[in-house]
Amino acid sequence: MGVDERRQQLIGVALELFSQRSPDDVSIDEIASAAGISRPLVYHYFPGKLSLYEAALKRAAQDLAGRFDEPQEGPLGDRLRRVMRRFFDFVDDHGPGFAALMRGGPAVGSSATNALIDSVRPLPRPGQSPEDRIRAHFTGFARHVADTYQVRLELPYDELVATDDDHERIERVLRALRGAVEVPAAALEHQRASYLDLRTGEAHRPGPYDGTVVVYRATAPAPHTVRDPAYERDDDALGWDEVCPRLSVMRVGGHHLSLLDPPHVEEIAAHLRRELAAQTR
């Protein structure tokens, strides 16, 4: 197998593993075993797991970007539905590792620096059980539905608490929502992906990281979102200074849902380019 072919094979294998679990939980030994080669041979093609992760991230990002290609003809609603369907297919394809792979918290980065885009570490909840956490989250969701659609959402809280599977839990909630009010399919898919993303993030326990990290922090409250006390933080670092000692914060004048849209994304990109350039001098 040629060098480029082997590199592409390793990227594909790593992407598959990273899509199943957080990249932090995947070892070089697992990647080597899945590719049918020895551990030392992996290092012949990539200097370490971080560089392999970056290559897998680049491929996944290219895949995601391609799914937004859509002809400009036809009704806007139909075009949006097709794009959103392809986006949520991408989320499904990358399974439990989607948050770690494409958002990292959400995160983007390289071996030189890492960026967290308004990512919030949940506040400690001493004395609150996992069952209490589920009830509190969906109580907030029901309030969000009442504020947004002016309907009362009756949820089977005891059943939600008793359900062990996150996918089944959110499906029960969405069934109740569909029965209460007409909601666009894209909005339902967004709620499903957001909840599963939230649960993946809450299950992750980040360890200390000594690299350079920039937190791009939104300064405006996000409209039309579920208010969750666990994520109502007012500290600039949003909790990440507890595990990232070399952390800086850049405040961006948008809200959480707008930071990856123009003009805020250009502001973030320009700042990140300056950060990377400064580290390579």
C-alpha positions in Angstrom: 0.0 0.0 0.0 1.4 3.4 -1.0 2.2 6.2 1.5 -0.8 8.3 0.6 -3.1 5.4 0.4 -2.0 4.2 3.9 -2.5 7.7 5.3 -6.0 7.9 3.9 -6.8 4.4 5.3 -5.6 5.5 8.8 -7.6 8.7 8.6 -10.7 6.7 7.7 -10.1 4.2 10.5 -9.5 7.0 13.0 -12.6 8.9 11.9 -14.7 5.8 12.4 -13.4 5.3 15.9 -13.6 8.9 16.8 -17.2 8.9 15.6 -18.1 6.1 18.1 -16.3 7.6 21.1 -14.6 10.7 22.2 -11.1 11.0 20.6 -9.7 11.3 24.2 -10.9 7.7 24.7 -9.4 6.2 21.6 -5.8 4.9 21.7 -3.2 4.6 19.0 -3.1 0.9 19.7 -6.8 0.7 18.8 -6.3 2.6 15.6 -3.4 0.4 14.7 -5.4 -2.8 15.4 -8.4 -1.6 13.4 -6.1 -0.7 10.5 -4.3 -4.1 10.7 -0.9 -2.6 11.2 1.5 -2.3 14.1 1.6 0.7 16.5 5.1 1.9 15.4 3.9 1.9 11.8 1.1 4.4 12.7 3.9 6.8 13.8 5.6 6.4 10.5 2.6 8.2 8.9 1.6 10.5 11.7 3.7 12.0 14.5 1.0 11.3 17.1 -2.7 11.0 17.8 -3.2 14.8 17.7 -2.0 15.0 14.1 -4.2 12.1 13.1 -7.1 13.7 14.9 -6.5 16.9 13.0 -6.5 15.0 9.7 -9.7 13.2 10.6 -11.3 16.5 11.6 -10.4 18.0 8.3 -12.0 15.2 6.4 -15.1 15.3 8.5 -15.3 19.1 8.0 -14.9 18.7 4.3 -17.7 16.2 4.3 -19.9 18.5 6.4 -19.2 21.5 4.1 -20.2 19.5 1.1 -23.6 18.7 2.6 -24.4 22.4 2.5 -24.0 22.6 -1.3 -27.5 23.2 -2.6 -28.7 24.6 -6.0 -30.2 28.1 -5.7 -33.3 27.1 -7.7 -36.6 26.2 -6.0 -38.5 27.3 -2.9 -36.3 28.3 0.0 -38.2 26.1 2.5 -37.6 23.0 0.4 -33.9 23.8 -0.1 -33.5 24.4 3.7 -35.2 21.1 4.5 -32.8 19.2 2.2 -29.8 20.9 3.7 -30.9 20.2 7.2 -31.7 16.6 6.4 -28.1 16.1 5.1 -26.7 17.9 8.2 -28.6 15.6 10.6 -27.6 12.6 8.5 -24.0 13.7 9.2 -24.7 13.9 12.9 -26.2 10.4 12.8 -23.2 9.1 10.8 -20.8 10.4 13.5 -22.8 9.1 16.4 -21.8 9.7 20.0 -18.5 11.3 19.0 -20.1 14.1 17.1 -19.7 16.7 19.9 -16.1 15.8 20.5 -15.2 15.5 16.9 -16.9 18.6 15.4 -17.4 20.8 18.4 -15.0 19.4 21.0 -17.1 21.3 23.4 -17.5 23.0 20.7 -13.8 23.2 19.9 -11.5 23.8 16.9 -7.8 23.8 17.1 -4.4 22.5 16.1 -1.2 21.4 17.8 -0.4 25.1 18.3 -3.6 26.4 19.9 -7.2 25.3 20.6 -10.3 27.4 20.5 -13.6 26.9 22.4 -16.5 28.6 20.7 -18.7 29.8 23.7 -18.5 26.3 25.2 -19.8 26.1 28.7 -18.8 23.6 31.4 -21.8 22.8 33.5 -21.8 24.1 37.0 -21.4 21.6 39.9 -24.7 20.5 41.2 -24.0 19.1 44.7 -26.9 17.3 46.1 -28.7 16.9 42.7 -29.1 13.3 41.6 -29.1 12.3 37.9 -32.8 11.9 38.2 -33.2 15.4 39.5 -31.0 16.6 36.6 -33.3 15.0 34.0 -36.4 16.5 35.7 -34.8 20.0 35.9 -33.7 19.9 32.2 -37.1 18.9 30.8 -39.0 21.3 33.2 -36.9 24.0 31.5 -37.7 22.6 28.1 -41.5 22.7 28.9 -41.1 26.3 29.9 -39.3 27.0 26.6 -42.1 25.4 24.6 -44.7 27.4 26.6 -42.8 30.7 25.9 -42.2 29.9 22.2 -45.5 28.2 21.1 -47.9 29.3 23.8 -48.9 25.7 24.6 -48.6 23.6 27.7 -46.4 20.6 27.2 -47.4 17.7 29.4 -44.3 15.4 29.9 -44.2 11.9 31.5 -41.4 12.9 33.9 -41.5 9.6 35.8 -41.0 7.7 32.6 -38.3 10.0 31.4 -36.4 9.5 34.7 -36.8 5.7 34.5 -35.5 5.5 30.9 -31.8 4.7 30.7 -31.4 5.4 27.0 -30.9 9.0 26.0 -32.2 8.4 22.5 -35.4 6.9 23.8 -35.8 9.7 26.4 -35.6 12.5 23.8 -37.9 10.5 21.4 -40.6 10.4 24.1 -40.3 14.1 24.7 -40.5 14.9 20.9 -43.6 12.6 20.6 -45.2 14.7 23.3 -44.2 17.9 21.6 -45.6 16.8 18.2 -48.8 15.9 19.9 -49.0 19.4 21.5 -48.1 21.7 18.6 -47.0 21.6 15.0 -43.3 22.0 14.9 -41.1 22.0 11.7 -39.2 18.7 11.2 -35.9 20.6 11.2 -36.7 22.1 14.6 -37.4 18.6 16.0 -34.1 17.3 14.6 -32.3 20.2 16.2 -33.9 19.5 19.6 -32.9 15.8 19.3 -29.3 16.6 18.3 -28.9 19.3 20.9 -30.1 17.0 23.7 -27.8 14.1 22.7 -25.0 16.6 22.3 -25.7 17.9 25.8 -25.7 14.5 27.3 -22.4 13.6 25.6 -20.8 16.7 26.9 -22.0 16.2 30.5 -20.6 12.6 30.5 -17.2 13.9 29.5 -14.7 14.6 32.3 -11.9 16.7 30.8 -8.5 16.4 32.4 -5.9 19.1 32.8 -4.6 20.5 29.5 -1.4 22.5 29.4 -1.7 23.8 25.8 -2.8 27.2 24.7 -6.6 27.7 24.7 -8.7 30.6 23.6 -12.4 30.9 24.7 -14.5 32.9 22.3 -17.2 34.0 24.7 -20.6 35.4 23.5 -21.6 38.6 25.2 -25.4 38.6 24.4 -28.0 36.2 25.7 -29.2 33.6 23.1 -32.8 34.0 22.1 -35.4 31.2 22.1 -33.2 28.7 24.0 -33.9 26.3 26.9 -32.8 28.0 30.1 -30.8 25.5 32.1 -29.4 26.7 35.5 -26.5 24.3 35.1 -25.2 26.4 32.2 -26.1 29.9 33.5 -22.5 30.9 34.1 -21.3 34.5 34.4 -17.5 33.8 34.7 -15.6 34.9 31.6 -13.8 31.5 31.2 -17.1 29.6 31.4 -15.4 27.1 33.7 -12.5 26.1 31.4 -9.8 27.9 33.5 -10.3 25.0 36.0 -8.5 22.6 33.6 -6.7 24.9 31.1 -4.1 27.1 32.9 -2.9 28.7 29.7 -6.3 30.1 28.8 -7.3 33.5 27.4 -10.8 34.8 26.8 -12.0 36.9 23.8 -15.4 38.4 24.2 -17.4 38.5 20.9 -20.4 40.8 20.5 -23.0 38.1 19.5 -25.0 35.4 21.1 -24.3 31.7 21.3 -26.3 30.8 18.2 -24.8 33.5 16.0 -21.0 33.1 16.7 -20.4 30.8 13.7 -22.3 33.2 11.4 -21.1 36.4 9.7 -19.9 38.8 10.9 -18.9 37.2 14.2 -17.2 34.1 12.6 -14.9 36.5 10.6 -13.9 38.2 13.8 -13.1 34.9 15.5 -11.2 33.7 12.4 -9.1 36.9 12.2 -8.2 36.7 15.9 -7.3 33.0 15.7 -5.1 33.6 12.6 -3.2 36.3 14.7 -2.9 33.8 17.5 -1.5 31.1 15.3 0.9 33.5 13.5 2.2 34.8 16.8 3.1 31.2 17.9 5.0 30.4 14.8 7.3 33.4 14.9 
